[in-house]
Amino acid sequence: HQFRTPLNAIIGMTETVINSKDTNKIPELASNLEIILSNGKKLSSLIDDILDVSKLLENTLHINCRKTNVYPIVNSTVHILQNEAKLKQLQLINTVPKNFRHINADPYRLQQILRHLITNAIKYSQEGCIRVSCECNETHMTIAVTDQGQGIDNDDIESIFETFGQVEHSCSDNPEGTGIGLALSKKLVELHGGQLSVQSHLNEGSTFSFTIPLVIDDDQDTYFTPLPSLNSPSSINQDKQTSSPEEQTSNHKLSRPSSSTPLSSKIVLIVDDDPVNRLVLKGILGLKKISVIESDSGKRALEILYHHKNISLVILDYMMPG
């Protein structure tokens, strides 16, 4: 938390400035801010990876598997890393079919695995194409990331899956990265009940592929459990004898603005004891002309909710003191 909070503030405020109208008038400033944003996001991902490795060592890392469509996750990951590939004049291609079999996977962890494998392919490729593909057998889907990079010597293949393990390549005397990505990806795949493997030849490229179990009943639409309706009797306290703002708020039905209502007429309540976090969120919402009410405590937030019946959304920090 102590790492993420200031870093998220840097990322959020940088995004706000990038998206402001004045920044677009100064191309050099916009370019420099994009560099700050890119490196901020890389550092954020690195912190997440280090925390995940720590959880793996303590056997406390859990995954939340559900019916998952692979295509949008691959497509999103490819889109995020596309600029990184273009900087090295590499083609990054998604060949996964849009309507393919579903897998039983944690979507966040699946994207994390793909991000590591594609980033690794970009890092050790100087030319050519990086392709993401998939195929199925009766029980598993195999997802592969193939590059035309430097390749890996057979003697080094086992060591690349060790935590902090790296292999020297002729394309980089000082390879970037921490050596966490592949080791973490291998463990995440195994938590899904699959396997991560690599086929590689020096100067010809590599293919990293991993298996994930298929959803057996592919006709089932979703694994999500819907939340109770805000208007259902079970979700509303029917006791009218209230005296405090907290109790009165629990009995009060918040209005639901129409989806056709313009964003500029919406009101968002931000509840956070950190003024920097509130400033970041206020700046992001301000770009859409959304009105903001701020609160630095849960008690004050309940009072605001009682007196302002047209609040559309509450953004709440769940780690506030008290």
C-alpha positions as CSV (number, residue, x, y, z in Angstrom):
1,H,0.0,0.0,0.0
2,Q,2.8,2.4,0.9
3,F,4.4,1.8,-2.5
4,R,1.3,1.9,-4.6
5,T,-0.4,5.0,-3.2
6,P,2.3,7.5,-4.2
7,L,3.0,5.7,-7.5
8,N,-0.7,5.7,-8.4
9,A,-0.8,9.4,-7.7
10,I,2.1,10.0,-10.1
11,I,0.5,7.9,-12.8
12,G,-3.0,9.4,-12.3
13,M,-1.8,13.1,-12.3
14,T,0.4,12.4,-15.3
15,E,-2.5,11.0,-17.2
16,T,-4.6,14.0,-16.3
17,V,-2.0,16.4,-17.6
18,I,-1.5,14.4,-20.8
19,N,-5.3,14.5,-21.5
20,S,-5.6,18.2,-20.9
21,K,-6.1,20.5,-23.9
22,D,-3.1,22.7,-23.1
23,T,-0.6,19.8,-23.1
24,N,-1.6,18.9,-26.7
25,K,-0.3,22.3,-27.8
26,I,3.2,21.4,-26.7
27,P,4.3,18.2,-28.5
28,E,7.6,17.9,-26.6
29,L,5.9,18.2,-23.2
30,A,3.3,15.6,-24.2
31,S,6.1,13.2,-25.4
32,N,8.0,13.7,-22.1
33,L,4.9,13.0,-20.1
34,E,4.2,9.8,-22.0
35,I,7.7,8.6,-21.0
36,I,7.0,9.4,-17.4
37,L,3.6,7.6,-17.6
38,S,5.1,4.6,-19.4
39,N,7.9,4.1,-16.8
40,G,5.4,4.7,-13.9
41,K,3.3,1.9,-15.2
42,K,6.3,-0.4,-15.6
43,L,7.3,0.3,-12.0
44,S,3.8,-0.4,-10.9
45,S,3.8,-3.7,-12.7
46,L,7.2,-4.6,-11.2
47,I,5.9,-3.9,-7.6
48,D,2.9,-6.2,-8.3
49,D,5.3,-8.9,-9.6
50,I,7.5,-8.6,-6.5
51,L,4.5,-8.8,-4.2
52,D,3.2,-11.9,-6.2
53,V,6.6,-13.6,-5.8
54,S,6.5,-13.0,-2.1
55,K,3.0,-14.5,-1.9
56,L,4.2,-17.5,-3.9
57,L,7.0,-18.1,-1.4
58,E,4.5,-18.0,1.4
59,N,1.9,-20.1,-0.5
60,T,-0.7,-17.3,-0.1
61,L,-1.2,-16.4,-3.8
62,H,-4.7,-17.4,-5.0
63,I,-6.4,-17.2,-8.4
64,N,-10.0,-16.7,-9.2
65,C,-10.9,-18.8,-12.1
66,R,-14.0,-18.4,-14.2
67,K,-15.3,-18.9,-17.7
68,T,-13.0,-16.7,-19.8
69,N,-12.9,-15.7,-23.5
70,V,-9.3,-15.6,-24.5
71,Y,-9.5,-13.2,-27.5
72,P,-10.3,-9.9,-25.7
73,I,-7.6,-10.5,-23.1
74,V,-5.0,-11.3,-25.8
75,N,-6.2,-8.4,-27.9
76,S,-6.0,-6.0,-24.9
77,T,-2.5,-7.1,-24.0
78,V,-1.3,-6.8,-27.6
79,H,-2.7,-3.3,-27.8
80,I,-1.0,-2.2,-24.6
81,L,2.4,-3.5,-25.8
82,Q,2.0,-2.4,-29.4
83,N,4.0,0.8,-29.0
84,E,6.8,-1.0,-27.3
85,A,7.1,-3.4,-30.3
86,K,6.9,-0.5,-32.8
87,L,9.9,1.2,-31.2
88,K,11.9,-1.8,-32.2
89,Q,10.2,-2.0,-35.6
90,L,8.6,-5.4,-34.6
91,Q,5.2,-6.6,-35.8
92,L,3.0,-7.8,-32.9
93,I,0.1,-9.9,-34.2
94,N,-2.9,-11.6,-32.5
95,T,-4.1,-14.6,-34.4
96,V,-6.4,-15.9,-31.7
97,P,-10.0,-16.3,-33.2
98,K,-12.6,-14.0,-31.7
99,N,-15.2,-16.8,-31.1
100,F,-13.1,-19.6,-29.7
101,R,-13.5,-22.2,-26.9
102,H,-13.6,-20.7,-23.4
103,I,-11.1,-21.6,-20.7
104,N,-11.3,-21.8,-16.9
105,A,-8.9,-19.0,-15.9
106,D,-8.4,-15.9,-13.9
107,P,-8.6,-13.1,-16.5
108,Y,-6.2,-10.8,-14.6
109,R,-3.6,-13.5,-14.1
110,L,-4.0,-14.6,-17.7
111,Q,-3.2,-11.1,-18.9
112,Q,-0.2,-11.0,-16.5
113,I,1.2,-14.2,-18.0
114,L,0.7,-12.9,-21.6
115,R,2.3,-9.5,-20.7
116,H,5.4,-11.2,-19.4
117,L,5.8,-13.6,-22.4
118,I,5.2,-10.8,-25.0
119,T,7.5,-8.4,-23.2
120,N,10.2,-11.0,-23.1
121,A,9.8,-11.6,-26.8
122,I,10.1,-7.9,-27.6
123,K,13.1,-7.6,-25.3
124,Y,15.1,-10.3,-27.1
125,S,14.0,-9.6,-30.7
126,Q,15.7,-7.2,-33.1
127,E,13.5,-7.8,-36.1
128,G,10.6,-9.8,-37.5
129,C,7.3,-10.7,-36.1
130,I,5.9,-11.7,-32.7
131,R,2.7,-13.8,-33.0
132,V,0.2,-14.9,-30.4
133,S,-1.8,-18.0,-31.3
134,C,-3.8,-20.8,-29.7
135,E,-5.1,-24.3,-30.4
136,C,-7.2,-26.8,-28.4
137,N,-7.4,-30.4,-27.7
138,E,-10.2,-32.2,-25.8
139,T,-9.3,-30.8,-22.4
140,H,-6.9,-27.9,-22.7
141,M,-6.1,-24.8,-24.7
142,T,-2.5,-24.1,-25.7
143,I,-1.6,-20.4,-26.0
144,A,1.7,-19.6,-27.7
145,V,3.9,-16.6,-28.1
146,T,6.3,-17.0,-31.0
147,D,9.2,-14.6,-31.9
148,Q,12.0,-14.5,-34.4
149,G,14.6,-13.3,-31.9
150,Q,17.9,-14.5,-30.7
151,G,16.7,-17.8,-29.3
152,I,18.0,-19.7,-26.3
153,D,20.7,-22.3,-26.0
154,N,19.4,-25.7,-24.8
155,D,21.8,-25.5,-21.8
156,D,20.1,-22.3,-20.6
157,I,16.5,-23.2,-21.0
158,E,16.0,-24.5,-17.4
159,S,17.6,-21.5,-15.8
160,I,15.3,-19.0,-17.4
161,F,12.4,-20.2,-15.3
162,E,14.4,-19.6,-12.1
163,T,13.5,-16.5,-10.1
164,F,15.9,-13.7,-11.0
165,G,17.4,-15.9,-13.7
166,Q,18.6,-14.3,-16.9
167,V,20.5,-15.4,-19.9
168,E,23.1,-13.4,-21.7
169,H,22.2,-12.5,-25.3
170,S,24.2,-11.0,-28.1
171,C,21.5,-8.4,-28.7
172,S,22.0,-6.9,-25.3
173,D,25.1,-6.8,-23.1
174,N,23.0,-5.6,-20.2
175,P,19.5,-7.1,-20.6
176,E,16.7,-5.2,-19.0
177,G,14.4,-6.7,-16.5
178,T,14.5,-8.4,-13.1
179,G,14.4,-12.1,-14.1
180,I,11.0,-12.4,-12.3
181,G,8.6,-12.6,-15.3
182,L,9.1,-16.1,-16.6
183,A,9.4,-17.7,-13.1
184,L,6.2,-16.0,-12.0
185,S,4.4,-16.9,-15.2
186,K,5.4,-20.5,-14.8
187,K,4.0,-20.6,-11.3
188,L,0.8,-18.8,-12.4
189,V,0.2,-21.3,-15.2
190,E,0.7,-24.2,-12.8
191,L,-1.8,-22.7,-10.4
192,H,-4.3,-22.9,-13.2
193,G,-3.5,-26.6,-13.7
194,G,-1.4,-26.1,-16.8
195,Q,2.2,-26.2,-17.9
196,L,4.6,-23.6,-19.4
197,S,7.2,-24.7,-21.8
198,V,9.6,-23.3,-24.5
199,Q,11.0,-24.5,-27.8
200,S,13.9,-22.5,-29.0
201,H,16.9,-22.5,-31.4
202,L,19.8,-20.0,-31.3
203,N,19.4,-17.3,-33.9
204,E,16.0,-18.7,-35.0
205,G,13.7,-17.6,-32.3
206,S,11.6,-19.0,-29.5
207,T,8.0,-20.2,-28.8
208,F,6.8,-20.0,-25.3
209,S,3.5,-21.9,-24.9
210,F,1.3,-22.7,-21.9
211,T,-1.8,-24.8,-21.4
212,I,-5.0,-23.8,-19.6
213,P,-8.0,-26.1,-18.9
214,L,-11.0,-25.7,-21.1
215,V,-14.5,-25.0,-19.7
216,I,-16.2,-28.4,-20.0
217,D,-19.7,-27.0,-20.2
218,D,-19.1,-24.3,-22.9
219,D,-22.8,-23.6,-23.2
220,Q,-22.8,-22.1,-19.8
221,D,-23.0,-18.3,-20.2
222,T,-21.1,-17.1,-17.1
223,Y,-19.7,-18.0,-13.7
224,F,-20.6,-14.6,-12.2
225,T,-23.1,-14.5,-9.4
226,P,-25.3,-11.5,-9.8
227,L,-25.6,-9.1,-6.8
228,P,-29.0,-8.4,-5.2
229,S,-30.9,-5.6,-6.7
230,L,-30.7,-2.3,-4.8
231,N,-34.5,-2.2,-4.8
232,S,-35.0,-5.7,-3.5
233,P,-36.4,-6.1,0.1
234,S,-33.4,-8.1,1.2
235,S,-31.0,-5.4,0.4
236,I,-32.8,-2.5,2.2
237,N,-33.2,-2.1,5.9
238,Q,-36.9,-1.6,6.4
239,D,-36.6,-0.1,10.0
240,K,-37.9,3.5,9.8
241,Q,-36.9,4.3,13.4
242,T,-33.5,5.9,12.8
243,S,-31.8,8.7,14.5
244,S,-28.2,8.9,13.2
245,P,-27.1,9.8,9.6
246,E,-25.5,6.3,9.4
247,E,-28.9,4.6,10.1
248,Q,-30.9,7.0,7.9
249,T,-28.5,6.5,5.0
250,S,-28.9,2.7,5.3
251,N,-32.7,3.2,4.8
252,H,-32.4,5.6,2.0
253,K,-32.7,4.5,-1.7
254,L,-30.1,6.2,-3.8
255,S,-31.6,7.4,-7.1
256,R,-30.3,5.9,-10.3
257,P,-29.7,8.5,-12.9
258,S,-30.7,7.5,-16.4
259,S,-27.8,6.1,-18.6
260,S,-28.7,8.8,-21.1
261,T,-27.9,11.6,-18.6
262,P,-24.8,13.6,-19.8
263,L,-21.7,13.0,-17.7
264,S,-21.5,16.8,-16.9
265,S,-24.7,16.4,-14.8
266,K,-23.4,13.5,-12.7
267,I,-22.0,13.9,-9.2
268,V,-19.4,11.6,-7.8
269,L,-18.5,11.3,-4.1
270,I,-14.8,10.6,-3.4
271,V,-14.0,9.2,0.0
272,D,-10.3,9.1,0.9
273,D,-8.2,10.4,3.8
274,D,-5.3,11.1,1.4
275,P,-5.7,14.5,-0.2
276,V,-3.4,13.6,-3.1
277,N,-5.6,10.7,-4.0
278,R,-8.7,12.9,-4.0
279,L,-6.8,15.5,-6.1
280,V,-5.9,12.8,-8.7
281,L,-9.5,11.5,-9.0
282,K,-10.9,15.0,-9.1
283,G,-8.6,15.8,-12.0
284,I,-9.5,12.7,-13.9
285,L,-13.2,13.2,-13.4
286,G,-12.9,16.9,-14.2
287,L,-11.7,16.0,-17.7
288,K,-15.3,14.7,-18.3
289,K,-16.9,17.7,-16.6
290,I,-18.1,15.5,-13.8
291,S,-19.0,17.3,-10.5
292,V,-17.1,16.0,-7.4
293,I,-17.8,16.0,-3.7
294,E,-15.0,15.1,-1.4
295,S,-14.9,13.5,2.0
296,D,-11.9,12.5,4.2
297,S,-13.8,10.1,6.4
298,G,-16.5,7.4,6.3
299,K,-18.7,9.2,8.8
300,R,-18.6,12.4,6.8
301,A,-19.4,10.4,3.7
302,L,-22.5,9.0,5.2
303,E,-23.7,12.5,6.2
304,I,-23.1,13.7,2.6
305,L,-25.0,10.7,1.2
306,Y,-28.0,11.5,3.4
307,H,-28.1,15.1,2.3
308,H,-27.3,14.7,-1.4
309,K,-29.7,12.2,-2.9
310,N,-28.5,12.7,-6.5
311,I,-25.0,11.2,-6.1
312,S,-24.3,8.8,-9.0
313,L,-21.2,7.1,-7.8
314,V,-19.1,6.7,-4.6
315,I,-15.3,6.0,-5.0
316,L,-14.2,4.7,-1.6
317,D,-10.8,4.0,-0.2
318,Y,-11.3,0.8,1.9
319,M,-8.0,1.2,3.9
320,M,-8.8,4.5,5.7
321,P,-8.0,4.8,9.4
322,G,-10.9,4.4,11.8
